[in-house]
Amino acid sequence: MSIELSLYIEKRILNLLLFALELKRQLPESSDNFILSNQIVRIIRRLESIYEMARQVGEGEEFVSVMVEAQKEARETKYWIRVLKESNAQLRIISELEDESEELIKIFSRIISM
């Protein structure tokens, strides 16, 4: 994977985390929102760790395996965002977070299929 692509993905994951943190600030206070937003942040942090592991692995079968795991984490993020969106549909930041997670899923899919 090229350095440019690697940095691009890092930036996208960082954007996803920043959107999630902004979402936490904007959400109305409730125990459900607290639990859901923390779950999203935890998954994104796991995604960061998994992606860093993929960068260290380099290429080959192990790389693809780690990228599949990163893709799973991005999909799980998307799931929890949908749950949160259903209960807080009025917040625009949720759509931005959803869009960013979808883009990461697409990026990981392209990398895996290479």
Contacts in CASP RR format, 6 or more apart in sequence:
PFRMAT RR
TARGET T0000
AUTHOR 0000-0000-0000
METHOD contacts of the structure
MODEL  1
MSIELSLYIEKRILNLLLFALELKRQLPESSDNFILSNQIVRIIRRLESI
YEMARQVGEGEEFVSVMVEAQKEARETKYWIRVLKESNAQLRIISELEDE
SEELIKIFSRIISM
1 55 0 8 1.000
1 58 0 8 1.000
1 59 0 8 1.000
1 63 0 8 1.000
1 111 0 8 1.000
5 111 0 8 1.000
6 55 0 8 1.000
9 51 0 8 1.000
9 104 0 8 1.000
9 107 0 8 1.000
10 51 0 8 1.000
12 100 0 8 1.000
12 103 0 8 1.000
12 104 0 8 1.000
12 107 0 8 1.000
13 44 0 8 1.000
13 47 0 8 1.000
13 48 0 8 1.000
13 51 0 8 1.000
13 104 0 8 1.000
15 100 0 8 1.000
16 44 0 8 1.000
16 47 0 8 1.000
16 77 0 8 1.000
16 97 0 8 1.000
16 100 0 8 1.000
16 101 0 8 1.000
16 104 0 8 1.000
17 41 0 8 1.000
17 44 0 8 1.000
17 45 0 8 1.000
17 48 0 8 1.000
19 93 0 8 1.000
19 96 0 8 1.000
19 97 0 8 1.000
19 100 0 8 1.000
20 37 0 8 1.000
20 40 0 8 1.000
20 41 0 8 1.000
20 44 0 8 1.000
20 97 0 8 1.000
21 41 0 8 1.000
22 93 0 8 1.000
23 37 0 8 1.000
23 40 0 8 1.000
23 84 0 8 1.000
23 91 0 8 1.000
23 93 0 8 1.000
23 94 0 8 1.000
23 97 0 8 1.000
24 37 0 8 1.000
24 38 0 8 1.000
24 41 0 8 1.000
26 91 0 8 1.000
26 93 0 8 1.000
27 33 0 8 1.000
27 34 0 8 1.000
27 37 0 8 1.000
27 84 0 8 1.000
27 88 0 8 1.000
27 91 0 8 1.000
28 88 0 8 1.000
32 87 0 8 1.000
33 84 0 8 1.000
33 87 0 8 1.000
33 88 0 8 1.000
36 80 0 8 1.000
36 83 0 8 1.000
36 84 0 8 1.000
36 87 0 8 1.000
37 84 0 8 1.000
39 80 0 8 1.000
40 77 0 8 1.000
40 80 0 8 1.000
40 81 0 8 1.000
40 84 0 8 1.000
40 97 0 8 1.000
43 73 0 8 1.000
43 76 0 8 1.000
43 77 0 8 1.000
43 80 0 8 1.000
44 73 0 8 1.000
44 77 0 8 1.000
46 73 0 8 1.000
47 70 0 8 1.000
47 73 0 8 1.000
47 74 0 8 1.000
47 77 0 8 1.000
47 104 0 8 1.000
50 66 0 8 1.000
50 69 0 8 1.000
50 70 0 8 1.000
50 73 0 8 1.000
51 70 0 8 1.000
53 66 0 8 1.000
54 63 0 8 1.000
54 66 0 8 1.000
54 67 0 8 1.000
54 70 0 8 1.000
57 63 0 8 1.000
57 66 0 8 1.000
64 112 0 8 1.000
67 108 0 8 1.000
67 111 0 8 1.000
67 112 0 8 1.000
68 108 0 8 1.000
68 112 0 8 1.000
70 108 0 8 1.000
71 105 0 8 1.000
71 108 0 8 1.000
71 109 0 8 1.000
71 112 0 8 1.000
74 101 0 8 1.000
74 104 0 8 1.000
74 105 0 8 1.000
74 108 0 8 1.000
75 105 0 8 1.000
77 101 0 8 1.000
78 98 0 8 1.000
78 101 0 8 1.000
78 102 0 8 1.000
78 105 0 8 1.000
81 94 0 8 1.000
81 97 0 8 1.000
81 98 0 8 1.000
81 101 0 8 1.000
82 98 0 8 1.000
84 94 0 8 1.000
85 94 0 8 1.000
85 95 0 8 1.000
85 98 0 8 1.000
88 94 0 8 1.000
END
